Amino acid sequence: MKPNYLVINRQRKRAIDGAKVRRFLTKLTQNLEVEKAFSAVFVTDEVIRQYNRDYRGFDKPTDVLSFRGDDGYLGDILISAETAYNQARKSRTLTFQTNVQRLLLHGLLHLMGYDHETDDGQMRAIERRLRRRFQC
């Protein structure tokens, strides 16, 4: 199965290792048997704040947002590189790259239809298992 995703960096505040992101997404999508196309877009806090306000009603930046697509397109994952970096800085265990991988995993599970706010812990259990498997 050929990877079917696009990684786009729309910010310049934090360096994104595109090769590592693509390697991780290739392993993850193969493991989850994701066949539909999707995009992972790295943005600034300002941009993600606008999306969070417009689509969720929260006027603040967040780390990751997912927007499901339709038909043959799975959707888009938006990650604030600034917030991901700041989260990693505050953690004793997370690196920026590891946090990016966690956010990609979280966003992809949302695109696949999982919702931790309504599913009685199913998404969290899957996410924990995959974090262990992919060491993120």
Order of alpha helices (4+ residues) and beta strands (2+ residues): beta-alpha-beta-alpha-beta-beta-alpha-alpha-alpha
